[in-house]
Every structure is written in structure tokens, then in C-alpha cells.
Amino acid sequence: MTAIVLIGPMGAGKTSIGRRVARSLGLPFTDTDKVVVRDHGPIPALFETHGESHFRALERAAVVDALTGGGVVALGGGAVLDADTRADLADHRVVLLTVAPHIVASRIGGSDRPLLAGEDPLARWSRIYAERRPVYESVADVAFDTSSGPLAGVVAQIVDWIQTQPQEDS
């Protein structure tokens, strides 16, 4: 079954927008970070106790299950770093959500995101986004910016894009 997959940096709105896109299309919604938290505990604790590589393995398993289930799937910001995940995305419709650094600052402020710990969160976010952006762009079919306007506008654009794309179930 083909999924609609939302990718992008931390704070781009993948969960909020994904939930609304799924509702608009009458499809199930899965957030892979939330699946990892539900099954294994808080992500900051996983990073602290077991390290990032352990978290990435748990994330990969959640991604495989979510893509198999179809619907609308929001991936964690770093999920596309896994080569197998990137290969899997070729069978799905992939939407890249982008956001400007000056906008994301208010979205990530005060968060407990492990990759932003230990230094200026916006500087770290900007560096991570710059590193990952080519990967995001290489797997995305389309991109939408979430920096301005109501989320409902982005949701409507994504729903319109999905409804004009031929459905190719595998």
C-alpha cells in the first residue's frame, strides 16, 4: 500500500500537518517518533541511556511498520539518514516540509530534543538542517514551506497535490 510520507527538519510541522492531511483524506495517521515513544519510552531517555544508534534502530523498525500500514506517515527529522529508509521511500509519495530558521526558533524553543541539547538550539538546528537538506530533497516528490500562513493552507495544498497524483499501489 502506498503511503503519503512527510519528511523534513525538526519543527517543520510534520505531526500537526500530517494529522490534518490524514483527517482530510480519511486515512490513518502515524508519527514514527510517537510510535517509538509509545513502545520504548521518551526519546531523550533513549538517547541518554542507549545512544543515538540504538534510537535509530528503533526508529527504523517504526518506519518499516508505518510504511507497510499506509495512510499518512510523519517521519522523525533524521529517519531519512538511513539508506534502507531512503530506498523504501521510492515506493511512496514523499512530501518535504520546510521552514525558515527565524520561524522554527519559536517552535523548538524549550523543547527536549536530544540533538539540540548542549548549545544554541537554533544554531544546532540550522547546522543539522543544512546537513540533511540534500537528503530530504533527493527523496521528496514535492516540497511545501510551513513558514507563513495558517497550517490549513499548507494542508490544503498537500491534499490538492495528493488528489492530483496518480495512485500507484504496490
C-alpha positions in Angstrom: 0.0 0.0 0.0 1.3 3.4 -0.9 1.8 5.9 2.0 1.9 9.7 2.0 5.1 10.4 3.9 6.0 13.7 5.4 9.7 14.4 5.9 11.7 17.5 6.9 13.6 19.1 9.8 12.6 19.3 13.4 9.9 21.9 13.9 8.6 22.0 10.3 5.1 20.8 11.4 5.2 17.2 10.2 3.0 15.9 13.0 0.4 18.7 13.0 0.1 18.9 9.3 0.2 15.1 8.8 -2.6 14.6 11.3 -4.7 17.2 9.4 -3.9 15.8 6.0 -4.9 12.3 7.2 -8.2 13.6 8.6 -8.9 15.5 5.3 -8.3 12.3 3.2 -10.0 9.9 5.7 -6.7 8.0 6.1 -4.9 6.7 9.2 -2.0 8.8 10.6 1.2 7.5 12.1 4.0 9.6 13.6 7.1 7.3 13.9 8.6 9.3 16.8 5.3 8.8 18.7 5.4 5.0 17.9 9.0 4.8 19.3 7.9 6.7 22.5 4.8 4.6 22.9 6.8 1.3 22.6 10.2 2.2 24.1 9.9 5.4 26.2 10.9 9.1 25.8 13.4 9.8 23.1 15.7 11.9 25.3 16.0 9.0 27.7 16.7 6.6 24.8 19.5 8.8 23.6 20.9 9.2 27.1 20.7 5.5 28.1 21.4 3.7 24.8 22.8 6.3 22.4 21.7 7.6 19.0 22.4 4.4 17.1 20.0 2.4 19.3 17.3 5.1 18.8 17.9 5.0 15.0 17.4 1.2 15.0 14.1 1.6 16.9 13.1 4.4 14.6 13.9 2.2 11.5 11.6 -0.5 12.8 8.8 2.0 13.4 9.3 3.4 9.9 9.0 -0.1 8.3 5.8 -0.8 10.2 4.3 2.6 9.4 5.1 2.5 5.7 3.6 -1.0 5.5 0.4 0.2 7.1 0.0 3.0 4.6 -2.0 6.2 5.2 -0.2 9.4 6.2 3.2 8.9 7.9 5.3 11.6 9.6 8.9 10.6 9.9 11.3 11.9 12.5 13.7 14.5 11.1 16.6 12.1 11.0 14.8 9.0 9.7 15.9 9.7 6.1 19.6 9.3 7.1 19.0 5.5 6.9 19.8 4.2 3.4 17.1 1.5 3.7 14.5 4.1 4.6 15.5 6.2 1.7 15.2 3.2 -0.6 11.8 2.3 0.9 10.5 5.9 0.2 10.8 5.3 -3.5 7.6 3.3 -3.3 5.7 6.1 -1.6 4.6 9.7 -2.2 7.0 11.9 -0.2 6.3 15.5 0.9 9.1 17.6 2.2 8.0 20.3 4.7 10.5 23.2 5.0 10.6 26.1 7.5 12.7 29.2 7.8 15.1 29.3 10.7 13.6 32.5 12.2 10.2 30.8 12.3 11.4 27.5 13.7 13.1 29.3 16.6 9.8 29.7 18.4 8.7 26.1 17.6 11.8 24.4 19.0 12.4 26.8 22.0 12.2 25.0 25.3 12.0 21.5 23.7 13.8 18.5 25.0 15.1 17.4 21.6 18.3 15.5 22.2 20.1 16.7 19.1 19.6 20.3 20.1 21.0 19.9 23.6 24.2 21.5 24.8 24.4 24.6 22.6 22.4 27.3 21.0 19.4 25.3 19.7 18.8 27.4 16.6 22.5 27.3 15.6 22.4 23.5 16.0 19.1 23.2 14.2 20.5 25.2 11.3 23.6 23.0 11.0 21.5 19.8 11.1 19.1 21.1 8.5 22.0 22.2 6.2 23.5 18.7 6.5 20.2 16.9 5.9 18.6 19.2 3.3 20.2 17.5 0.3 19.0 14.1 1.6 15.5 15.5 2.1 15.4 16.9 -1.4 16.7 13.7 -3.0 13.8 11.6 -1.7 11.0 14.2 -1.9 8.4 14.3 -4.7 7.3 17.8 -3.7 8.1 20.5 -1.1 5.9 22.9 0.8 7.1 25.6 3.2 5.4 26.0 6.5 6.9 29.3 7.5 4.0 31.6 6.8 0.2 31.5 6.7 -2.1 29.2 8.6 -1.3 25.4 8.7 -4.7 24.9 7.0 -3.3 26.5 3.8 -0.4 24.0 3.7 -2.8 21.1 4.5 -5.0 22.2 1.6 -2.0 22.4 -0.8 -0.8 18.9 0.2 -4.3 17.4 -0.1 -4.7 19.0 -3.6 -1.3 17.7 -4.7 -2.1 14.2 -3.4 -5.5 14.2 -5.1 -3.9 15.2 -8.5 -1.3 12.4 -8.3 -2.0 9.0 -9.8 -2.3 6.4 -7.1 0.2 3.6 -7.6 -0.3 0.9 -5.0 2.4 -1.6 -4.9 
